[in-house]
Amino acid sequence: MPKKKKIFISVIGMGYVGLPLANQLSKHFKTIGYDINKNKILKLKKGLDETGELKKISKKLKLTSKFEDLIKTNIFIVCLPTPVNKHKKPDLKILKNSLSKISKIFKQDDTLIIESTFYPGATEILVNKYLGKKFNRLNFGYSPERINPGDKINTISKITKVISANNNKTLSLMRTIYGSINNNKIFSAKNIKVAEAAKLIENVQRDLNIGLINELTKIFSILNISIHDVLEASSTKWNFLKFKPGLVGGHCIGIDPYYLKFICDKINFKPNVFMSARNTNESMISYYSEKILKYLDQKYKILYLGVAFKENTGDLRNSKYFDLFKNLSKSYSVDYYDPLIKDAKFKNDYVTISRKKPYDVVILAVPHNKIVKFLRNNIRSILKKGGIFIDLNNNFKNINKNSYNYITL
Ligand SMILES: NC(=O)c1ccc[n+]([C@@H]2O[C@H](COP(=O)([O-])OP(=O)(O)OC[C@H]3O[C@@H](n4cnc5c(N)ncnc54)[C@H](O)[C@@H]3O)[C@@H](O)[C@H]2O)c1
């Protein structure tokens, strides 16, 4: 194991996972953050983090979009996207390309750590495929990431980190590295497959629980019962799990079950439980679309609030709330507003919206704190008296119902 002073880390992929990690590591070790996206690196160098995850980028963190700059590093931590393709199968292209590049500069005693989410067995297969031919002895590990975009409480330095490696030396090195950024809150998994599986099921479990609530939402809707009223009552029981209905998007909960499904297919196991929840969650866009469309009319001015994949993040990837907006826009002209989306294509600002004539319908899709605050202060000016307020998740249940037609789904 290199002495602490000799540790030189490269973090590959400066996204939601890699950037906060590299930032923290740079406070303890020589660290360089690499991303293929030159523009992103330029902005990060100016202190601009578009993910909104960091308060401040450490001056000690070196940033680069030149792969050659990683040559002198001896620990490579890969934080690259692992999406699914249009057939909902794991798409490992980005990762494979990167491993192929790393193999060209990797040295015998270097260490490779993967953080990207996988199915059990993937790390070993890929590492052996891309590095195994060159070296007869390799040091590699897997440490899944748990950060939750938009969550300012469970941040990287506060959460327990699961680590796993192919030998004790690497495990011990990983304990030193990760332990230094989170006060040694480390759990060593029995092996790499266990760590990969542990990460997957954290998200599969959430998907399953939300799927159940979504199914109950549909059942109770037919029975003319509000799921929100039911949940409020049930939540008074000490061990009731507080999941809410909604659209499951993003790059974790809505993706990881497909990685588990992929490995199930490989071993000829037909899953009955988690894929039912997954399919139910996929079906919720049409459920919400149908419900909302009943209230719309061609002559209405309509405002849709929140298009990110979940509240308090500006992340649009695989956002089902954005898909819902696009669905509604096929039949109606709908304005939208999301103060957290930084993408220039999504120009919108609430000042313009506030100055427009009041809307007939306001749809609250993603209740970012900023949107909720904006609505509390501006609902009178943006929604006509007697207008329709469609609140997907019952956030404004105490609103003055004499002034608006309040609908929750
Ligand atoms: N975002 C989360 O909340 C979260 C949580 C836990 C685990 N994960 C997992 O972590 C992994 C990374 O996710 P993320 O959310 O940070 O992704 P991201 O899309 O936010 O970031 C990935 C970064 O990698 C860069 N990149 C793409 N190809 C590259 C290449 N060839 N070389 C260098 N950089 C490249 C992109 O420009 C981007 O900045 C995924 O496997 C994801 O499932 C994500």
The ligand as an SDF file (V2000), in Angstrom:
LIG
                    3D

 44 48  0  0  0  0  0  0  0  0999 V2000
  -26.4350   10.4170   -8.7170 N   0  0  0  0  0  0  0  0  0  0  0  0
  -26.6920    9.6280   -7.7080 C   0  0  0  0  0  0  0  0  0  0  0  0
  -27.4510    9.9580   -6.8350 O   0  0  0  0  0  0  0  0  0  0  0  0
  -26.0640    8.2820   -7.5920 C   0  0  0  0  0  0  0  0  0  0  0  0
  -26.0970    7.6710   -6.3390 C   0  0  0  0  0  0  0  0  0  0  0  0
  -25.5050    6.4570   -6.1840 C   0  0  0  0  0  0  0  0  0  0  0  0
  -24.8970    5.8550   -7.2670 C   0  0  0  0  0  0  0  0  0  0  0  0
  -24.8940    6.4460   -8.4820 N   0  0  0  0  0  0  0  0  0  0  0  0
  -24.2070    5.7550   -9.5680 C   0  0  0  0  0  0  0  0  0  0  0  0
  -22.9470    6.3890   -9.7510 O   0  0  0  0  0  0  0  0  0  0  0  0
  -22.5910    6.3970  -11.1250 C   0  0  0  0  0  0  0  0  0  0  0  0
  -22.3350    7.8160  -11.5930 C   0  0  0  0  0  0  0  0  0  0  0  0
  -23.5290    8.5270  -11.4780 O   0  0  0  0  0  0  0  0  0  0  0  0
  -23.6280   10.1060  -11.4930 P   0  0  0  0  0  0  0  0  0  0  0  0
  -24.9940   10.4360  -11.0510 O   0  0  0  0  0  0  0  0  0  0  0  0
  -22.4720   10.7220  -10.8060 O   0  0  0  0  0  0  0  0  0  0  0  0
  -23.4940   10.3740  -13.0460 O   0  0  0  0  0  0  0  0  0  0  0  0
  -23.3970   11.8250  -13.7530 P   0  0  0  0  0  0  0  0  0  0  0  0
  -24.0160   11.6730  -15.0830 O   0  0  0  0  0  0  0  0  0  0  0  0
  -23.8550   12.8880  -12.8230 O   0  0  0  0  0  0  0  0  0  0  0  0
  -21.8390   12.0270  -13.9210 O   0  0  0  0  0  0  0  0  0  0  0  0
  -21.0660   11.3150  -14.7750 C   0  0  0  0  0  0  0  0  0  0  0  0
  -19.9630   12.2100  -15.2910 C   0  0  0  0  0  0  0  0  0  0  0  0
  -19.1160   11.4080  -16.0820 O   0  0  0  0  0  0  0  0  0  0  0  0
  -18.7240   12.1700  -17.2110 C   0  0  0  0  0  0  0  0  0  0  0  0
  -18.2890   11.2550  -18.2340 N   0  0  0  0  0  0  0  0  0  0  0  0
  -19.0270   10.5850  -19.1460 C   0  0  0  0  0  0  0  0  0  0  0  0
  -18.2300    9.8010  -19.8930 N   0  0  0  0  0  0  0  0  0  0  0  0
  -16.9760    9.9770  -19.4330 C   0  0  0  0  0  0  0  0  0  0  0  0
  -15.7190    9.4140  -19.7670 C   0  0  0  0  0  0  0  0  0  0  0  0
  -15.5870    8.5200  -20.7290 N   0  0  0  0  0  0  0  0  0  0  0  0
  -14.6480    9.8370  -19.0870 N   0  0  0  0  0  0  0  0  0  0  0  0
  -14.7520   10.7460  -18.0950 C   0  0  0  0  0  0  0  0  0  0  0  0
  -15.9110   11.3120  -17.7340 N   0  0  0  0  0  0  0  0  0  0  0  0
  -17.0060   10.9130  -18.3860 C   0  0  0  0  0  0  0  0  0  0  0  0
  -19.9200   12.9980  -17.5600 C   0  0  0  0  0  0  0  0  0  0  0  0
  -19.5450   14.1390  -18.3050 O   0  0  0  0  0  0  0  0  0  0  0  0
  -20.4610   13.3460  -16.1750 C   0  0  0  0  0  0  0  0  0  0  0  0
  -19.9300   14.5630  -15.7110 O   0  0  0  0  0  0  0  0  0  0  0  0
  -23.7220    5.6840  -11.8560 C   0  0  0  0  0  0  0  0  0  0  0  0
  -23.4230    4.3230  -11.9450 O   0  0  0  0  0  0  0  0  0  0  0  0
  -24.8870    5.8610  -10.9150 C   0  0  0  0  0  0  0  0  0  0  0  0
  -25.8430    4.8490  -11.0610 O   0  0  0  0  0  0  0  0  0  0  0  0
  -25.4560    7.6640   -8.6610 C   0  0  0  0  0  0  0  0  0  0  0  0
  1  2  1  0
  2  3  2  0
  2  4  1  0
  4  5  1  0
  4 44  2  0
  5  6  2  0
  6  7  1  0
  7  8  2  0
  8  9  1  0
  8 44  1  0
  9 10  1  0
  9 42  1  0
 10 11  1  0
 11 12  1  0
 11 40  1  0
 12 13  1  0
 13 14  1  0
 14 15  2  0
 14 16  1  0
 14 17  1  0
 17 18  1  0
 18 19  2  0
 18 20  1  0
 18 21  1  0
 21 22  1  0
 22 23  1  0
 23 24  1  0
 23 38  1  0
 24 25  1  0
 25 26  1  0
 25 36  1  0
 26 27  1  0
 26 35  1  0
 27 28  2  0
 28 29  1  0
 29 30  1  0
 29 35  2  0
 30 31  1  0
 30 32  2  0
 32 33  1  0
 33 34  2  0
 34 35  1  0
 36 37  1  0
 36 38  1  0
 38 39  1  0
 40 41  1  0
 40 42  1  0
 42 43  1  0
M  CHG  2   8   1  16  -1
M  END
$$$$
